[in-house]
């Protein structure tokens, strides 16, 4: 917040993780080739932890409702896959790519390998591989659940 505003008006600080309780347990399925179910709240916290370790200020991190509350807090526990994917690409990935992690693109989007310098390629990779586009530490911390069964044409190990 601008210092001039702080001097002239009262304000209440709201922490980066305040008011996020209603996000817990709200999941969305992402990725078409590598399908995963992930909780938005865990994913955003994992991204924030990565940004903090890269010495990116808290004011550049993702709050609970960086994606609109009406999307990430659905009636049930499942977030609408299509709405989430479109907003995630146009808002979260764009913001990280163009602003918050501009100087850390290659590290943040390490799951995209050679395509981490092109926004369009990162979005394409997200559509196919979900949160696999991100740094390994983010993926581990977000704790995604694989939703696809064994690949067609393969046999389970015990058979």
C-alpha positions in Angstrom: 0.0 0.0 0.0 1.3 3.5 -0.9 2.8 5.3 2.1 0.7 8.4 1.5 -2.5 6.3 1.9 -1.1 4.8 5.1 -0.5 8.2 6.6 -4.0 9.6 5.7 -6.3 6.7 6.5 -6.7 3.9 8.9 -6.3 0.4 7.6 -6.4 -3.1 8.8 -3.6 -5.5 7.8 -4.9 -8.8 6.5 -2.3 -11.5 6.4 -1.6 -13.5 3.2 -3.2 -16.6 4.8 -6.0 -14.9 6.7 -9.6 -15.8 5.7 -8.5 -19.0 3.9 -10.4 -21.6 6.0 -13.3 -21.9 3.6 -10.8 -22.9 0.8 -9.7 -26.1 2.6 -10.8 -29.3 1.0 -11.9 -27.5 -2.3 -10.2 -29.4 -5.1 -10.0 -29.2 -8.9 -8.8 -31.6 -11.5 -6.1 -30.2 -13.8 -4.2 -31.6 -16.8 -5.4 -33.7 -19.7 -2.4 -36.0 -20.3 -1.3 -36.1 -16.6 -4.6 -35.7 -14.7 -4.3 -34.6 -11.0 -6.6 -33.4 -8.3 -5.2 -30.5 -6.4 -6.4 -28.2 -3.6 -6.2 -24.5 -4.6 -5.2 -23.5 -1.1 -2.3 -25.9 -1.0 -1.2 -24.9 -4.5 -1.2 -21.2 -3.8 0.7 -21.7 -0.5 3.3 -23.9 -2.2 3.7 -21.2 -4.9 4.0 -18.5 -2.1 6.6 -20.6 -0.3 8.6 -20.9 -3.5 8.4 -17.1 -4.0 9.4 -16.4 -0.5 12.5 -18.6 -0.8 13.3 -16.7 -4.0 13.2 -13.5 -1.9 10.1 -12.2 -3.6 8.2 -9.9 -1.2 4.9 -11.0 0.4 3.0 -8.3 -1.4 3.7 -10.2 -4.7 2.4 -13.4 -3.3 -1.0 -15.0 -3.9 -3.8 -14.3 -1.5 -6.7 -16.8 -0.9 -8.9 -15.1 -3.4 -6.4 -14.2 -6.0 -8.8 -16.3 -8.0 -12.3 -15.1 -7.3 -14.0 -16.6 -4.3 -17.0 -17.6 -6.4 -14.7 -19.9 -8.4 -12.5 -21.4 -5.6 -15.3 -21.9 -3.0 -18.0 -23.8 -4.9 -21.2 -25.2 -3.3 -19.6 -28.7 -3.0 -16.0 -29.6 -2.7 -15.2 -29.7 -6.4 -14.1 -26.5 -8.2 -15.3 -26.2 -11.8 -12.4 -27.5 -13.9 -13.0 -25.4 -17.0 -13.5 -22.1 -15.2 -10.5 -22.7 -13.0 -8.2 -23.6 -15.8 -9.1 -20.5 -17.8 -8.7 -18.1 -14.9 -5.6 -19.9 -13.7 -3.9 -19.4 -17.1 -5.1 -15.9 -17.7 -4.6 -14.6 -14.1 -2.2 -16.7 -12.1 0.3 -17.9 -14.7 0.2 -14.5 -16.5 0.8 -12.7 -13.2 3.7 -15.0 -12.2 5.2 -14.9 -15.8 4.9 -11.1 -16.3 5.3 -9.7 -12.8 5.9 -11.6 -9.6 8.4 -14.2 -10.8 9.5 -12.5 -14.1 13.2 -13.0 -13.2 12.7 -16.5 -11.9 10.7 -18.0 -14.8 13.1 -20.8 -15.6 13.1 -22.0 -12.0 9.4 -21.5 -11.3 8.3 -23.2 -14.5 11.0 -25.8 -14.5 8.5 -28.5 -15.4 8.1 -26.9 -18.9 11.8 -27.5 -19.7 12.7 -25.5 -22.8 9.3 -23.8 -23.0 9.5 -21.8 -19.8 10.3 -18.5 -21.6 7.0 -18.5 -23.6 3.7 -17.8 -21.9 1.7 -19.6 -24.6 3.8 -22.7 -24.2 3.4 -22.7 -20.4 -0.4 -22.5 -20.8 -0.4 -25.3 -23.2 1.8 -27.4 -20.8 -0.6 -26.5 -18.0 -3.6 -27.8 -20.0 -1.7 -31.1 -20.6 0.3 -31.6 -17.4 -1.4 -29.5 -14.8 0.8 -28.4 -11.9 3.7 -30.4 -13.4 4.6 -27.1 -15.0 6.0 -25.8 -11.7 9.2 -26.3 -9.8 9.5 -29.8 -8.2 9.2 -28.3 -4.7 5.9 -26.6 -5.5 4.5 -29.9 -6.9 5.6 -31.8 -3.8 4.2 -29.2 -1.4 0.9 -29.0 -3.3 0.4 -32.7 -2.8 -1.6 -33.5 -6.0 -3.5 -36.7 -6.3 -3.2 -38.6 -9.6 -6.7 -39.2 -11.0 -5.9 -41.3 -14.0 -5.7 -45.0 -13.7 -3.0 -47.2 -15.3 -2.1 -46.2 -18.9 -4.1 -48.1 -21.6 -2.2 -51.1 -22.9 -0.1 -51.6 -19.8 -0.3 -54.4 -17.3 -0.1 -53.9 -13.5 3.2 -55.2 -12.0 1.6 -58.1 -10.2 -0.1 -59.6 -13.2 
